[in-house]
Amino acid sequence: MMRRIAVLDAPTNLGLRPPTSTSVPGCAKAPGALRDHDLLARLRARDAGCITPPRYDPGDWRPGDGVCHAREIADYSLALAERIGSIIDRGEFPVVLGGDCSVLLGSALAMHRLGEAVGGRIGLVFVDGHSDFRHPGNASYVGAAAGEDLALVTGRGQADLAALEGRRPYFRDIDVVVLGIRAQDEYRLDLQAAGITTRPVPALRAEGAARTAQWAHEQLADCAGYWVHIDVDVLDPAVMPAVDAPDPGGIAFAELEILLAGLVDTPHCLGVELTVFDPDYDPDGSYAAEIVNTVVAGLAPVTAPEAVPPRLLSARPAPGPRRGNGRTPAATERPDRSQRRDGPERAERVDAGSLAEAGSSDVGPAGVASSGLRSAGAGPSDGRFVVGAAPHDIVAGTGSAVTNGQARSEQSDVAADIAATVEREPVEREPVGPPASAGPGLLRRPSVSAQTHSDRHKADTA
């Protein structure tokens, strides 16, 4: 029995700074640009509609005011969570087309509601070129939610975003796996101190995309299921410059396709979101076409006739230590969770000028309740979602964009190197990770009713 995909547009740009004083971020156009390349038809997906965001207007926001557009983002996240919940209620596989990375707040809220409804924890696989982990504990001020989304969904930040419906955190640190950040990500040591497992690009490439997907399953073996977040800036700007923060040292389309296929090829993957593609930097639509090709191929395990319907694992009493992969901590950062420090040493910020270099020597190969699920009082908490005390939030800067001309002038040479270097790993079609038989069966409604990074990346709106 194949799993039906439902495509939901979330064209918000509220979490980004304006690229210029007279314009707004173009990523709100991404869902339309991707649909123009027959994404829904090729996925044989149901059109789940669009959550229309409020007007982009920073107004008189200034650094020190907290997250810009906070009230609007909070309202939008509630609406998005409601729609994702309704898709899962139908037994479908949601594919959310963002928009900027602040869409993760809505997805995270939906997953926390789901976890509460089934009595388990939902995990997160965070595939992103940047950690998006700025917060008041490691930055002088915050401003752009799209550069702070991972911090917010793990409970660090102002309560009007990090604790919607009194839920905090939406994902526990131990239930998050970060894939594809650059080796010198500014907040990598903060992730390590928090106990968040990461696999930066060099380790991802060394282990391979297919094995990395299976490894991610293993890290989340104590979760009832997981959500996948993909920011297309995980790709190297030599092949994907149409993002707000092109940062050298990313992966290739072939690697992303294999990684995505491995992550969704299990009934415990509950959905996927795609963020930060900016059609303003793609006037001829060629990058949109590449993304669609990759997404269609990567989601093939979901729509295959032999695909296993979604299942959730039974709740476990307490998470055990994550299983490793035999690599050293330097290659795959597996922090000692006893290490907690308020002011960890961080790497220097990447110079904004370096972001304009599209060709990089690093470039390699590449449910559940209906209204009950979505109500704040869906059931008693078992106390496993407690987060540590201090609130947290972020800082950002400015820089210049990499133009299509700059990137395309170097793309052919680098793409040739990628094609020559990458061996496309076979994607296993059997579900990996915990066996489906461990779960309670198909997702069903409960019987009872229940209520910068780089200097230009997702910078503040100052």
N, C-alpha and C positions, 0 to 999 in steps of 0.2 A: 504493500500500500504506500503510494507516494505521499509526501507531505506537500500540501499546497502552500505556496508563498503568497503573502499579501503585502503589497508595496504601499507604504505610507510616506507621503511627502512631509518633511518638517523644515521648510525653507526659512529658518530663522538666521539672522545675522546679528542678533542682539549682543552676542558675546565677543564681538570683535571691535577694534578701533576703526575709525574711518581711514581709508588709505590716503586720502587727501582731505583738505578742509572743505572741499565742495562736493565730495562724493561719499557713498556708503559702500561697505564691503559687498562684493559681487557673489559671494557663495550662496546667497538666497536664491540665485538663479539655477543652482546646480540640479535640483530635481527635474526641472523642465528640460534642461540640456540633456540629461541622461535619458529621459523619456523619449526625446526626439530621435534617439537611436534604437527605438523599438525594444527597450528594456523589458517592459511588461509582457509583450508578446513573446519574446524569446525565453522569458522565465515561465510562461504560461501562468502568470500571476493574476490574482484578483487585485483590482484597484481599490485600495483602502482609503483613498481620498487624501486630503491635505489639511494640516493644522495651520491655519493662517496666523502668522505672528503679528504683534502690534507694530506700529510705526517705529522705525529706527530714529531715535532722537536723543542724543546724549544730553541735550539741554545745557544746564549750567554745571554739570558734573565736573568735579575737580579732584585731583589726587588727594586721598585722605577721606573721601566721601564713602568709601566702601566700593562694592562692585557696581559698576555702571549698569543701568537698566535692571537692577536687582528685582524690583517689583514685577516688571514685565516678564522677566525670565522665570520668576516663580510661578506666575499665572500660566505661562506657556507650558512649563514643565508639568503642571497639574493636568492640563488638557491633553498633553502628549501621553502622559502615563495612563490616562483614562482610555485613550484610543488603543494604545498597545495592549492594555488589559483586555479590551474587547476582542482584539485579534486573537490573542491566546485563548480566550474563552471559546472561540470557534474551532480550536484545534489547529490553527494555521501557524505558519512560520513568518513572523514579521520581519520585513526588510525596510528599515527607516532610511530615507534619503534626506540627509541634512544638506545645507545648513552648516552652521559652525558647531564646534565641539560642545557647546552648552546643551545640545540636545541630549547629552549623556545624563543630565540631571533628570529629565523626564523618564528615560529608559531605566535609570537606577531606581527611581521611585516605584515604577511598575514592578521591577524585580523584587524590591523589598516587600511590597504588598503581596506578591506571589509567594515569596518565602514564608511570610507570616501565615498565609492561608494554608500552606501545605505542611507547616511545622518544620521547615528546614532553612538552610542558608543558600542564597544564590550567589555565584561567583561572577567575576568579570575578567575577560581576556581583553586587554587594552593594547591594541596594535596602533602605534603612533610614532612619528618621528621625534616627538618631544614628550617629556614626562608630564607636562601640564600640572605641575605640583607646586606652584607658587602659593604661598599662604602667609598669614601674618606672623607665623613662627619662623619664616625664613626670608621675609621680604619687608621692606619698609612700608609699603602700602599695596593695596590691591586695586583692580579696576576692570580687567577684561576677563569675563567668566570663561571664555574659550581657552584661555591660558591657565585656568585654575580648576578645570573640571574634575581632574582626578583627585585633587586635594579636597574639593567640595563633596564629592560622592563618598569619600572615605571619612567624612565628618569634620574636616578642617575648614573653618570659615564661618561667616556670619550665619546665624540661625535661620534667617529668612530664605536661604538657599540650601544650606547644609543640613537642615533639620525640618524639612517640609512635613506637615502632619505629625510633628513630634518624633519623626524617625531619624535616628542618627547613630551610626552611619548607615548609608544605604548598602554599602559593601564594607565588610571588615578587611583590614589590611591583609590578613592572612589568606583572604579569599580573592586576591587580585594577582594577576600575572601580567606583567608589562613586557611587550615584545616590540623590537624595532627601533628603540630610542638610539640616538647616536652615542658612541662610546664615551664622549666627554660631556654628556648632558649635564647641565648646570646643577640639577637637583638629584643626581644619581645617588649621592651619599645620603641625602635625606630619605630617599626610597629605601635604601639599605637599613638606615636607622629605624625606619618605621616597620620593617619586617615584610616589605613588599618585594616579592621575587621578580627579578628582571632578567631578560635576555637581550642585550644590546645587539646591534647589527653584526659586529664581528663574530659573536658566538652563534647567532642565528644562522649566519652563512656557513660557519664551520660545521655545525651540526646538521644543517640542511633544513629546509622548510617543512618537509613532511615529518621528520623526527621532532622538530620543534613543536609542531601541532600536537603530536602525541604526548610530548613532555608536558605541554600546558594542561592537557587532560589530567595527567597524573598529579600535577600540583593542586588541582581542584577536586581530587577524589572524595573529599569530605563534604562537598557541596551537593545540593539536590539537583543542580543544573547550573548553567552559566549563560551570560550574555556576551556578545562580541562587539567591541567598538573598533572601527577602522577609520583612521584619519589618513587620507591619501598622501599626506606629506611624509608618510613612512617610505614612500618611493623616492628614489634619487631625483633631484631636479633636472638631471640630464635627460630623463625620460618623462618626468612630470613636474614642470615648473609652474603649472597653473594652480598654485596654492598661495596662501598669504605669507608663508614663511618657508621658502625653498632652502633646505639645509643640506649641503653635500654629505655624502656617506650613507645614502639610503639603499634600499633594496630595489630589485627589478620587478617588472610586471609578472614575469614567470614565477618568481619567488612568492609574490603576493597571491597569485592564483593557487599555487600549491598549498600555501599556508591556509588560505581561506577554505579550500576544499577539505583539508585535514581537520580544521576546527569545527566545521558544520557536519562532518560525516559521523555523527553520533546523535542519538535521540536526546541527549542531555544538553545539546546546544539549543537555546530557546529563541534566539533571534540575532539579527545583525543590524548595525547602523553604519552608514558611510558618511563621512564629513569632510568639509573644508575644500572641496573642489571649487574653483572659482572660474566660471566661464568667461569672465571679463578678460582673462589671459589666454583664452582659447577661441579666437575669432572664427577659425575655420572648422571647429568641432572635432579635430583629430584626437585631442586628448580625451574628450568625452567618449569617443568611439572606443579608445583603448580601455578606458575604465569599464565600459559596458561589456566589452569582450571578456575582460578579466572577471568581472562579477558573475556573468552568465556561466563561464567555465567553472569558477570557484564554487558556485552554488549548485552545480550539477548533482552532487550527492544528495541534496535535499529533495530534488524532484525526480530522482531515479525511481523506476518502478519498484525496485527492491528496498527502497529507503524504509527505515524503521520509524514508526510514528513516535512522537515525542513522549518521553517518560521522565519522571522525576525520581531521583533516588530517595530512599527512606532517610529520615533524619537520623543523624548519628549523635551519640551522647556528647562527644567532644572531639574536636579535630586533633588528629595525631600529627607528628612531624611529617613534613612533605618529603616525598621520595625524590632523591636526586638523580642525576644522570651520569655521575662519574666524572664530571668536569670540575675543574678547580674553581674556587670562588671568583677568581679574576676573570674567567671567561663567562661564567653564568653567575650573576650576583645572587647568592643565597645567604642573606644576612643572619647573624646571630640575633634572635629576637630579644635577647636580654640587653642588647645595646640600645640605649635610648639616650639621646642627648639633645639639649635644647638648641644648641648652636653648632651643628656639624659644619666642618670645613667644606666649602663648595668650590667647584672649579670656576675659573674665570669665565665671564660671559664671552660667547663667541663674537668676534668682531663682525659688525654688520657688513663690512665690505666682503668678507669671505663668503657670505651667503650668495653673492652674485656669481660665484664661480660654478657654473653648471657642470663642467667636467671635473670630476674628482678622481684622484688615484684610488680612493676608497671604493669607487663604484665597482661592484662585482656582480655576479649573477643575481646575475641576479640570483484549559485549564483548570481548572481552577475556578474560583467563584466568579460570578458575573458582577453585579453591583456589589456583592459582598467582598470580592477580591479588591475592589477599588475603593472601599470605604476605610476611613481612618481607623475605625474600630473593628477591623476584620477578625480579631481574635486576640486572646491574651498573649502577651509577650513571654517568652521563656527565659528572658534575661541574657540571651546570647548575643544581643546586638548592642551591648553596652560599649561606649567609646570612652577613651581617656578624657581627662578634664579639659585642658586648655583649648580654646578655639583657635583657629588658624585662618589665613587668606593670601595678596600678590603684587608684583611690580612689573613693569614692562617698559619698552622704549620705542624707538623709531628706526627706520631704515628705508632703503629703496628697494623696489621690486625688481626681480629678474624678468626681463621682457621676453616675449615669445621669440623675438629675433635672436637674442643672446643665447637662449637655450637651444633653439632649433639649429643654430649654426654649429653647435658642438654635438648635437644629439646623435647624428648619424654615426660619428666615429665611436662615441661611447656605447651606443646601442650595439654596434658591431662587436665591440669588445665583450659586452654582456652576452650576446648570442654565442660567441665563441667560447666563453668561459663557463656558462651555466649548463649543467646537465639537468634536464627536466626530470625530477624524481618521479617515479610512479606513485600515483595517489592511491592508497589503499581504499577499497570501497566497503570494507567491513567497518562497522562502527568501532572506533577505538575508545579507550577510557573504560569506565566502570560498565559492567554488563547491564543490558536493559532489564534483565530479569530481576536485578536488585531493587527495582523501583516498584511502586504500588500499581503500575499499569498506566494506561493512557491518562492524559490530563483530563480530569472530570470536575464538574462543579461539586463543591462540598454539599452534603445532604442538609446541612443546617445553614440558615441564612446568616451572613456575617457582615456585619458592617466593614635677554631672555633667552627662559630659553634665550634665543637670539634676540638682538635688540629690536627687530621688527616683528617678532612672532606674537600674534594675538595681543598687541600692545595696548596700553591704556589709552583711553579716549581723550587724553589731554591734548 
